[in-house]
Amino acid sequence: MTLTLRSRWLLAGALLLALWRPAAAAEHARLLSDYSHRAWTAAQGAPAQIQAITQTRDGWLWLSTPTGLYRFDGLSFERRDQVGGHKLLSTIVLPLYTAPDGALWVGYRFGGASVFKDGQVRHYSAADGFPPGATYSFGRAPDGTMWVTTSNGLAWLNGGRWVRIGADSGFDPGAKSVWGVLFDRAGTQWVSSDRAIYYRRQGESRYHVASPANIRLSSLAAAPDGTVWASNGSDANYKLSQSAPAGGPPPRPDLPGSGMWFDRAGTMWLLSEDRVERMLPDVFPDPRQRVTQEQGLSGMNPQTFFEDRDGTIWIGTVNGLDQFRRNRVTPLPSHLEVATPALWPDRDGKVRISSYSGDSWLMDAGGRRYEHSPLAFRSATATTDGRPALGTAAGIWLPGPNGGAMIASPPEALKDAMPARALAQDRSGDWWASYVNLGIYRRHDGTWRRLDDSRLPAARALIMLGDHSGRVWIGYQGNRIAVVGGAGDGVRVLGAAQGLNIGNVLSLYERNGHLWVAGELGAALYDGQRFVPLRLADGHELRGISGLVETAAGELWLHGHDGAFRIPAAQLASFLHNGAAVDYELLGIADGLTGAVQPTGPFPSMIEASDGKLWLSSHSGAVLITPNQISRDATPPPVELRAVESNGKSYPVGAPLTLPQGANNLHLTFSALGLAMPGRIAFRYRLEGLDRDWQAAGGRREAFYTNLGPGQYRFQVIAANKDGVWNNDGATLEVTIPPTFLQSLWFKLLCALALAAVLVLAWRWRLAQMARLIEARHVERLGERERIARALHDTFLQEAQGTILMMQLAMEQVPPALPARAAMERGIGYIEQALIEGRDEVRGLRSPLRDDETLGQSLERFGQRLAAGLSASFRLEQKGAPYALPVIAADEVFSIGREAICNAFRHAQASEIVVELDYGAKRLTLLVRDNGKGIAADTLAQGGRSGHWGLVGMRERAARIGAMMEVGNQDEGGAFMRLTLPAMYANA
């Protein structure tokens, strides 16, 4: 169905009316747009009937109520019967005041006051001249003098005593109640009582009655312009005057309300029975913003007002506590309510703003309208000379005098009144436009032509950009970007192969030579070859980025589904240098950015006005961010340990903690003060003695440790405020867990001694086992020797004896004169000597050692005997005192030495053979060396000569007694044999 022109206008008007709200309702509700509001009632632990609020230097918010004094950290309320370790005089408190020196003043319902400072307390009572009756308020004069009002008087503190104001000063002594005291910017003192309002100019000594008179006024407030206001506490506020009270009927109130206060910015706040109102002079058209119970106020009768050091407003009601925190993101202050408006910057800080299908306006950040047009736009770009160019249903509108100029759309788009969804102009002046379901058109020499280039993606184009070099960038669905123009006037399609990973392309932006792209999955910088992804240091994902601005200050701002991301200039510089992940600041719902981004446009969803303000488009309309005016808290948050538990028992946290023996777990709770945005407080903690690194707790305010052993520990917790400023000192607690007897050092030493004793016993048992093994081998050898001895006696010796007898018979038959007789006698003598020695061997069970000789003597006797018939000399050198060796060990050592001596005499062709015997404490060493021809290399390599078993037998003997034998040639000539027997085997 085709709509007529009249029908289209009626539809547009209906849509526009649907997006508008009544002016008064919009302004009254906007307090909750300019401020984030939170209320605490009894359901959240808040006390009722809050009568006074103050903030101490450490950041705590203190509340006085009829049921006691409370302390608040932004999350939980804590009733306090003492301050700094000192008890209150009474739990029924009224006024509170924090002095510039950090002292906390507390007044009591039944009289008196206390001052808490630096862990000390000073109480004031009637004995100190303090006025009797309920204490109502404290005040501080410009000269630092403290004043107090009570139900029975007015007084000031002189040294340690209070001086009451009497009738001689013009103050009515009959006043039953003195409500409040105030000093205005001129130094004039104002005092409210149940009789009148009094004032005393600076330098004067007498008080005067102010106008209006004869009206019961209690609370006082001083405006920035010097005006002093007073409230009757129920429904009226009056301007006070220093002129004499006039007669006649009572004056009419200047403003309604039960109370009035002014914040630091000079803005008036009115409290009434059922609402809180903020007065905005010079704001068109209605200066009032209000919040009621229906809009979330904690209760009726808001009666207490306080502005903390961060500028957060606190208001106490009969049912609880309300917080009003100024948003960092503010809505456009206008009655114009347009969802997801299209935005484009114009001159002088003004911005073009358009509804979806209605009108468009030229506006400034204050909401003032300068131009109105029935032409709505859905896309925009800057011309080559920097002017706005807006894509409307009629074509490309170039605003200017007399309505500006219009470049008609292509006929296909004009037929269906279709606005361009993406728009760009290249350096040559050609226009590029994308139309839904029609594709991309280029206007060259006054004629539109559709681009049917097969190299371009077939997907829908979502955004366009003409860069400084004359190229046109086209962002598509499906993670693709086409670059048209440049060198060779070609077409290049960029995508995943070039590192692009942003999904549907929603934003293209160029500044300072940096070309940025962003989309549903993130943002990236194009370095001329590839896309470098922008990564956040904490791993947070960038989702739905449809607006991107690089500011003149070097910051990068991105607008996406989660809010507005600010990348500081230093972080951006680091990213540009090496692609490093960046830290960021996120402005979201808690900062007033409540509307979501429209994923289908219009794009971009964030623009920078010429005055540096950022305008953002969302479902809730246009909102503003002023980057250089964002308030940030540079004060590190105070950190406090709240409680410590171990094994189900609570312990104090004010001093080093020693837990009972056997304790093995800790549960610690802590807090940090961040009244404005406690949910953004971040914590880190560690337990020195267990944790190597800091544990990131996020917003969690407790830590658990289990399976702790005895020892010294130090728990430390630090915190960062909502703006990332860390308190690196934090709070600490020294914890000692004493050991049980089984965990003590003495027990460990006893265990070590017991283990050492077991090892010694095991060692001794092993030695005894080795001794038994050697003894068994010895017994076995003895048995074998006995068998051999019997065999020798019964065979060899008997046969040898028979042979000698036969030789003697034969010798007797040889004449003595013959030489053969003498040779036979000598031979028989040698045989008889051998027989004697053989008998000796058998008698000693074939032990080569004689009972009356040491090992050294036996070796020397053997060597000297061989040397007597040969040319080589022999000598034995002995070191250390000889000690007895086990029989088996001594036999084997002697046998090895005898074989080595015999080999030297037989094979070495040496002139000198030396035996060195060293009786060491740790080892016995036998060295046999000569100066002969040495041992052949192949013999050393094979471990002996083929068919000869001397060296093999020597090694076998050495192995049986646990000795190490080494055979080789000496550097200076000759061979050597070294036998080393460890003392453990020598003495076994």
C-alpha positions, 0 to 999 in steps of 0.5 A: 500500500502506498501512503499519501504525502498527508498520511506520511506527515500524519504518521510522522507526527504521531511517531514524534508525539509518541516520543515526546513527554510532558515538559513538567513530568520530564523535568521533574523526573530528570533528577534521576537522570542527572543523578544516580539514586539509591535508597536504604531502608530497614530491609537493607539494614538502614536505621530509621529517623536519621537526624544528622549526617557527617563524614570523618576524615577517614571517609566513614559516614556517621549517622545519628538516630534515636536508637544510636550512632551508626557508621556506614561504608557504602554497603553496610551499617554498623551501630557504634557505642564507642568511637576510637575505643572510647565509649559514648556518654549516651547512645541517644545522640543528636547533632554530629559535626566534623571539624577541619582538624578531623575531630568528630563532635557528638551531641546528646539528647539529654545534654552534653557533648563529646569530641573524638580526635586521634584516639583521644576523647574530651567530654563536655558537661555543665561542669565545663559551662556547657548549656543544659538541655538537649544539644541541637547543633554545632557551628564553626565561626570563620575564626575557628571558634566552636559554637553550640545550641541547646534547648536552653542556650547558645554558647561558644568554646573559650579554651576548655570552657563554654561561655553562654550568650546572655541578655546583655548581648541582645539575645533573648534569655527566655528562649527555650530552644535554640535550634541552629547557628550559621555563619554566612559568607560575610561572616555574619552569625545567624541563630534560630530559636523558638523566639526569633531569628537573630543575627550578629554582624562580624565585629559586632557584640550585640545580636539583632532580630531578623525579618521575618519575625514572629514565625517559628523558624528552625533550620538555616541555610546560606545561598552562594549569593549571600541570601540566608534562608530559614525553614519552619520545619513543615511547609515553608521557607523564608528569605531572611533580612537584616531589616527591622521586622515590620508589623502587619500580617505574617509574610508569605513563604518564598518557597515551600518545603520543610528544609533547604540546603545548598550544595558546593555548586550552589544548587538549592535542594528543597526537602518537603514532606513527600519529596526531594527537589533540586532547583535549577535556576536559568534552566528552561523552562521549569527549574525544578527536579524532584524525586518522590517515594513513588520514584524510590525515595526511602521514606516520608519526611526527608529531614537531613541533608549532607554533601560528602567530600566526593560531592555525593548528596545524602538525605535521611528520612524517617525510614532510611537513607538516600544517596544522590550521586551526580552522573558522569554521563548526563542526558541532553537537557531538553524536552526533546525525547528522541530514541536512538537519534542520529547525531553529527557535529556542527559549528561552535559546539552545536550538534545536528540531532534527528529522530528516526522519521520525524524532524531534525534540530541544531542544538547545543549541550545545554538543550537550546535549539537553534534550527529546526528542520522537517528533514530527518537524517539517518547517515552523515559525513563531513564534506571535503571542506568540513561541513555536515552532509546529512543523508535524508529521504530526499537526498544529501542535505547540506545545511546552510543559509536559507535551508541549505542545499539538497543533492537529490538521491538516485531515482531508485531511492527517491521513489521510495523516500529511502535515506542513505544508510551510509554516506561518504565523499572522497577527495575528488568530491564524488559522493558515495551512498549505500541504500538498503536493498539497492546497493552502493551508488557513486555520484560523479559529474552530477550523475548517480551510478550504481557500483556493480563491481564484482570485486565488492562483497554482495553483503549490506554496507553499514558504514562508509568513510572517505579518508585523507588520501582519497580512498573510500572505506566501506564496512560490510556485514560479515567482517569485511571491509572494501577499500576503493581508490588509491593507487591504481584506482582499484578495489581491495577487500580486507578480512580475516586474512588481514587480521580483521576480527570484528564481525559486522563493521559498525564504525570507521574513523580516522584521525591523526593518521590513525585509521580505526575500525570497530564492530560487533566483536571489537575494534582494531587499528589498521597499520597499512598492512594488517589490523592490530586488535585493541585488547583490554588488559583485564580480558573484558570483551569489546562488544557492539562498538558502533561509535569511536572517537580519538580526542584531541587530548589523545584519548580513545573513546568507544561506545558499545553494548556495555557503555562508553570505554575510555582509553587514557592517552598514555595507554593509547600511546603504548598500544600504538607503539607495540600493540600492548593491551590497555587499561580502561575506564568504563562508564555504564549504568552506574554513571548514568549511561542507561540506554542500550546501543541500537545495533542497526544504526544510525551510525556512528553512535558517538560523535565529538562536538567541536567543543570536545563534548561527546554525544552518544545515541542510545535507546534513552535518547542523546546523552553527553560526556565532557571528558575534561570535566569528569570528576575522579577521586584521587584519594586512595580508599581507607582500608580496614580489617573488620573481623578475624575468625579461626576454627569458628572463634572470633578474635580482635583485629586491633593488635598482633594475633596469636592463635591457639596451638593447632589452629589451621585456618583463617577467615578474614573480612575487610572493607574499604570506604567508597561511599559513592560507588562501593561496588567498584572498590577492588581488593587484593590481598596476600598472606605473607608466609604462604602466598607468593603473589597478590590474590585479586579479589575483585569486589569480594570483601573476605579471604579464606585460608585452610590447612595452615601450618604453625609459623609467623604470617602477615596478612595484608589487604589493599584496595582501589577506589572507583577510579582505580587509585590504589591504597598500597598501604592498606591494612595488615595483621600479624598472625602467629600460629604456635606449634603443638608438641608434634609440630615443634622444633624439639619434636622435629629434632627428636625425630631427626635424632631417632632417624640418625640412630636408626641409620647408625644401627642399620650401618652397624648391622650392615657391617656386622652382616659383612663381617659374618659374610667374610667370616663365612668365607674364611671358614669355607677357605679354611675347610678348603685348605684342610682338604688341600692340605690332606691331599698334599700330605697324602699324595704329593708330599708322600710321593716327594718323600719316596722320590727323595729316598729313591734318589738317595739310593741312586746317589749312594751308588755313584762314586764320590769323586764323580761330579754327578755325585755332587750335583745329585746331592745339591738337587736332593738338598733343594728337594728336601728344602722344598719338601720342608716348605711344603710341609710348612705350607700344609702345616699352616693350612697353606697360608703364605704368611708366617705367624711370626711375620707382618704383611710387609715382612713377608713381602720383603722376604719373598722379594729378597729371596728372588733378588738373591738369584737375579740381577734386579735389586729389591726394596720395601718402603713402609708408611704408617704403623702396621695393623692386623688384617683379617686372615682372608684379606691378608692372604689375598693382599699378600698373594696379589703382591707376591704375584706382582713382584714375581711378574716384575722379576720375570717380565719387566727386565728392570734394574730396580723393583720397589714395593710401597706399603701404606697403612693409612687410617682410611685405606691400606695401599700396596704399590709395586713398581719397577723401572723396566720396559713396561706392559704392552699396550694390547696387554693393558687393553685386554686386561692380560695376555692370552693363555696367562691368568696372573692379572685375571687372578689378581683382579679376582682376589681384589674383588673378593676382598672389596679392594680396587686394583689398578695396573698401568705404565708410569710416565717415567718408565716401567710398570706399576700395580696399585691395590687399595683396600678401604679401611672398612674391609681392612678392619672387618 
